[in-house]
Amino acid sequence: MLDDRLHAPVNAQVDAVFVLSVRSFHDRIAHIEAELRNHGIAFEWIFEHDAAELKPELIEATFAPSDMGPPQHSLVLKHIETWKRCVARGYRRVLVFEDDAILAADFSQVFGAAMHEADRIEGPYMIYLGCGDNKYVTPSQQADSVLVKADLALPATDAIVVDQRAARM
């Protein structure tokens, strides 16, 4: 018999839903608002750390020298902001969307199944949701779940679920 949680709304599966975007990205903002509205998902914006606002001191204190530019720094800092909010607010787990995510028609049902699987994970976790630049990773042979795979490379993301233990790391 299927657990009732498999059919629960997305917001009932997590403590918060965050969307990473840039204040000036009006088309992307409209896109993700429509996607989430169509799925009945309430969310909170993460507009902090837009590339144009980044201070050199913050970049130097946060990142090692690399070929990353302001857009990449901005996105990483926005993700870090979601981790900080997760910990500060005492959330168990949060769902984080990037503003270009496209949700499948059955997203809520599949998400519920994934969260049911996540409830069995003993350690900290980050669950990747999406097809990240259409780069597919071969499933782990040791995994006992179709929905949750451990130790996979993360080429890009559309959305992630992070639990508080992982957010603290």
C-alpha positions as MATLAB code, in Angstrom:
seq = 'MLDDRLHAPVNAQVDAVFVLSVRSFHDRIAHIEAELRNHGIAFEWIFEHDAAELKPELIEATFAPSDMGPPQHSLVLKHIETWKRCVARGYRRVLVFEDDAILAADFSQVFGAAMHEADRIEGPYMIYLGCGDNKYVTPSQQADSVLVKADLALPATDAIVVDQRAARM';
ca = [
       0.000    0.000    0.000;
       1.383    3.410   -0.927;
       2.149    5.841    1.852;
      -0.202    8.865    1.942;
       2.886   11.100    1.834;
       3.402   10.073   -1.788;
       0.334   12.142   -2.661;
       0.975   15.054   -0.304;
       1.548   18.517   -1.773;
       5.181   19.446   -2.406;
       5.152   22.041    0.376;
       4.089   19.331    2.856;
       7.236   17.331    2.002;
       9.744   20.093    2.865;
       9.921   22.967    5.330;
      10.561   25.587    2.658;
      10.882   26.016   -1.085;
      13.419   28.571   -2.309;
      13.882   29.914   -5.837;
      17.246   31.327   -6.910;
      16.969   34.202   -9.359;
      18.261   37.637  -10.276;
      16.046   40.690   -9.772;
      16.529   41.843  -13.377;
      15.702   38.439  -14.974;
      12.038   39.292  -15.581;
      11.410   36.526  -18.149;
      12.903   33.845  -15.897;
      10.980   35.157  -12.902;
       7.714   34.976  -14.873;
       8.613   31.480  -16.087;
       9.285   29.964  -12.665;
       6.313   31.740  -11.083;
       4.059   30.099  -13.703;
       5.695   26.675  -13.262;
       5.322   26.691   -9.498;
       1.811   28.174   -9.589;
       0.743   25.373  -11.975;
       1.949   22.840   -9.399;
       0.549   24.673   -6.374;
       3.992   25.242   -4.859;
       4.494   28.199   -2.506;
       8.050   29.558   -2.424;
      10.437   32.242   -1.221;
      12.796   34.174   -3.505;
      16.562   34.252   -3.046;
      17.620   37.507   -4.697;
      20.554   38.196   -2.382;
      24.011   38.014   -3.942;
      23.123   39.123   -7.479;
      26.333   39.362   -9.516;
      26.158   43.162   -9.811;
      26.075   43.486   -6.009;
      29.014   41.216   -5.141;
      31.860   42.810   -3.208;
      35.458   41.734   -3.944;
      36.002   41.078   -0.226;
      33.198   38.498   -0.166;
      34.521   36.763   -3.292;
      38.060   36.595   -1.877;
      36.821   35.307    1.496;
      34.579   32.639   -0.052;
      36.331   31.344   -3.167;
      39.780   30.085   -4.073;
      41.267   31.628   -7.217;
      39.578   30.109  -10.276;
      38.141   30.882  -13.679;
      34.676   31.380  -12.167;
      33.127   34.729  -12.930;
      30.522   36.857  -11.146;
      27.519   34.837  -12.444;
      28.960   31.591  -11.062;
      29.983   33.247   -7.781;
      26.474   34.654   -7.503;
      24.804   31.279   -7.997;
      27.044   29.545   -5.458;
      26.408   32.300   -2.903;
      22.657   32.045   -3.488;
      22.828   28.302   -2.771;
      24.856   29.001    0.381;
      22.138   31.471    1.418;
      19.553   28.660    1.253;
      21.750   26.487    3.490;
      22.092   29.321    5.993;
      18.320   29.849    6.082;
      17.733   26.126    6.494;
      20.002   26.025    9.547;
      18.964   29.379   11.065;
      15.261   28.553   10.811;
      15.653   24.989   12.061;
      14.258   23.436    8.898;
      14.591   19.690    8.434;
      14.952   19.957    4.656;
      14.407   22.465    1.883;
      13.728   22.327   -1.845;
      15.730   24.763   -3.987;
      14.816   25.600   -7.586;
      16.810   27.556  -10.104;
      14.649   29.980  -12.063;
      14.844   28.021  -15.326;
      13.506   24.732  -13.924;
      10.761   22.996  -15.888;
       8.575   20.663  -13.849;
       7.128   17.465  -15.283;
       3.361   17.018  -15.105;
       3.806   14.327  -12.429;
       6.404   16.285  -10.444;
       4.433   16.285   -7.179;
       3.870   12.521   -7.223;
       7.469   11.678   -8.132;
       8.756   14.228   -5.623;
       6.650   12.596   -2.904;
       8.155    9.209   -3.773;
      11.669   10.686   -3.695;
      11.066   12.258   -0.279;
       9.713    8.924    0.987;
      13.036    7.390   -0.121;
      14.984   10.310    1.393;
      13.392    9.621    4.761;
      15.352    6.344    4.799;
      18.744    8.037    4.317;
      20.677    7.940    7.577;
      23.343   10.570    6.882;
      23.299   14.121    5.520;
      22.059   14.339    1.941;
      21.594   16.501   -1.105;
      19.185   15.133   -3.689;
      19.595   16.348   -7.241;
      16.397   16.806   -9.256;
      16.619   17.456  -12.965;
      18.579   16.696  -16.074;
      21.319   19.323  -15.625;
      22.326   20.370  -19.127;
      21.135   16.969  -20.380;
      24.196   15.263  -18.900;
      23.142   11.854  -17.685;
      25.026    9.805  -15.119;
      24.920    6.020  -15.124;
      23.036    4.807  -12.032;
      25.078    3.306   -9.229;
      25.050   -0.493   -9.249;
      24.814   -0.593   -5.436;
      21.790    1.675   -5.161;
      18.604    0.060   -3.910;
      16.397    2.943   -5.014;
      15.322    4.165   -8.398;
      14.876    7.697   -7.063;
      17.806    8.259   -4.729;
      21.377    7.558   -5.867;
      24.463    8.077   -3.749;
      27.877    9.385   -4.803;
      26.998   10.692   -8.265;
      28.713   13.577  -10.011;
      26.649   16.775  -10.149;
      27.135   18.363  -13.579;
      24.464   21.054  -13.165;
      21.160   21.455  -11.415;
      17.550   22.401  -11.928;
      16.562   21.770   -8.325;
      17.940   20.153   -5.188;
      16.683   19.023   -1.811;
      19.086   19.625    1.075;
      18.600   18.399    4.606;
      19.769   20.461    7.576;
      22.653   18.099    8.354;
      24.082   18.670    4.875;
      23.395   22.418    5.099;
      25.551   22.557    8.230;
      28.556   20.961    6.494;
];
